[in-house]
Amino acid sequence: MAITGDDQDAKTQVARFVHAIGYDTLDIGPLTNGWRHEAGTPVNMLPYATSAPASVKAEEFEEWLHTAPTVRVTADRVRDLTDATTRTGRVGGTSSDWRGVLVADPAHP
């Protein structure tokens, strides 16, 4: 899980908590880098979700998303995704924004 912040002691406390609940952290720098892992960026959700079966209908997608199996993502992959993130001017989004990305595409297994 990517974390950012300007207070190293606070980041250390957050990292300890996150580790205690079973996740690894990756410090990607000061708070000014927070946009690199905000909602709507590639690292925010996509690497942690499996592809939805093509049979999942649009109206079922959000429910599927909340119950889908998760994927373990390495710190190197998180670093690659946050480093490659570009500012789009768009912040946030909804789960339906990800439907086209997460639905299984036979051409891209």
C-alpha positions as CSV (number, residue, x, y, z in Angstrom):
1,M,0.0,0.0,0.0
2,A,1.5,3.3,-1.0
3,I,1.8,6.0,1.6
4,T,2.8,9.6,1.4
5,G,3.4,12.3,4.0
6,D,5.6,15.1,5.3
7,D,5.9,13.8,8.9
8,Q,8.2,10.8,9.0
9,D,7.1,9.9,12.5
10,A,3.4,9.8,11.4
11,K,4.3,7.7,8.3
12,T,6.1,5.3,10.6
13,Q,3.1,4.9,12.8
14,V,0.8,4.4,9.8
15,A,3.2,1.8,8.4
16,R,3.2,-0.1,11.7
17,F,-0.6,-0.1,11.8
18,V,-0.9,-1.1,8.1
19,H,1.6,-4.0,8.7
20,A,-0.4,-5.0,11.9
21,I,-3.5,-5.5,9.8
22,G,-1.6,-7.6,7.2
23,Y,-0.5,-5.2,4.5
24,D,2.9,-4.0,3.3
25,T,3.6,-0.3,2.7
26,L,5.7,1.6,0.3
27,D,6.7,5.1,1.1
28,I,6.5,7.1,-2.1
29,G,7.6,10.4,-0.6
30,P,6.2,13.7,0.6
31,L,2.5,14.6,0.6
32,T,2.9,16.4,-2.7
33,N,3.2,12.9,-4.2
34,G,-0.2,11.8,-2.9
35,W,-1.8,12.4,-6.2
36,R,0.2,9.4,-7.5
37,H,-2.1,7.0,-5.5
38,E,-5.3,8.8,-5.2
39,A,-8.6,7.5,-6.5
40,G,-8.6,7.1,-10.2
41,T,-4.9,6.3,-10.6
42,P,-3.7,2.9,-11.8
43,V,-2.3,1.9,-8.4
44,N,-5.4,2.8,-6.5
45,M,-7.4,-0.3,-7.4
46,L,-6.6,-2.1,-10.6
47,P,-3.6,-4.2,-9.6
48,Y,-5.4,-5.6,-6.6
49,A,-8.5,-7.0,-8.5
50,T,-8.8,-10.0,-10.7
51,S,-10.5,-9.7,-14.1
52,A,-14.3,-9.9,-13.9
53,P,-15.9,-12.7,-15.9
54,A,-17.4,-11.5,-19.1
55,S,-20.8,-12.8,-17.8
56,V,-20.9,-10.1,-15.1
57,K,-23.5,-7.6,-16.2
58,A,-23.1,-3.9,-15.8
59,E,-25.7,-3.8,-13.0
60,E,-23.9,-6.6,-11.2
61,F,-20.4,-5.2,-11.5
62,E,-20.3,-3.2,-8.3
63,E,-21.4,-6.1,-6.2
64,W,-18.9,-8.4,-8.0
65,L,-16.2,-5.8,-7.3
66,H,-16.8,-5.9,-3.6
67,T,-16.6,-9.7,-3.4
68,A,-13.9,-10.4,-6.1
69,P,-10.8,-12.2,-5.1
70,T,-7.8,-10.0,-4.6
71,V,-4.3,-10.2,-6.0
72,R,-1.1,-9.8,-4.0
73,V,0.9,-6.9,-5.5
74,T,4.7,-6.5,-4.9
75,A,6.3,-3.3,-3.8
76,D,8.2,-3.1,-7.0
77,R,4.9,-3.2,-9.0
78,V,3.4,-0.5,-6.8
79,R,6.5,1.6,-7.3
80,D,6.4,1.1,-11.1
81,L,2.7,2.1,-11.2
82,T,3.1,5.2,-9.0
83,D,6.3,6.3,-10.9
84,A,4.4,5.9,-14.2
85,T,1.3,7.8,-13.1
86,T,0.6,11.1,-14.8
87,R,-1.7,13.9,-13.8
88,T,-4.9,13.8,-15.7
89,G,-6.8,16.6,-13.9
90,R,-9.4,14.0,-13.0
91,V,-9.7,13.0,-9.4
92,G,-11.8,10.1,-8.0
93,G,-14.3,8.0,-9.8
94,T,-16.7,5.2,-9.2
95,S,-16.4,1.5,-9.5
96,S,-18.3,1.6,-12.8
97,D,-15.4,3.6,-14.2
98,W,-13.3,0.4,-13.9
99,R,-15.8,-2.0,-15.5
100,G,-14.3,-1.7,-19.0
101,V,-10.8,-2.4,-17.6
102,L,-11.6,-5.2,-15.2
103,V,-14.0,-7.3,-17.4
104,A,-12.1,-10.3,-18.8
105,D,-11.0,-9.7,-22.4
106,P,-10.1,-13.0,-24.2
107,A,-7.7,-11.0,-26.4
108,H,-5.7,-10.0,-23.3
109,P,-5.5,-12.9,-20.8
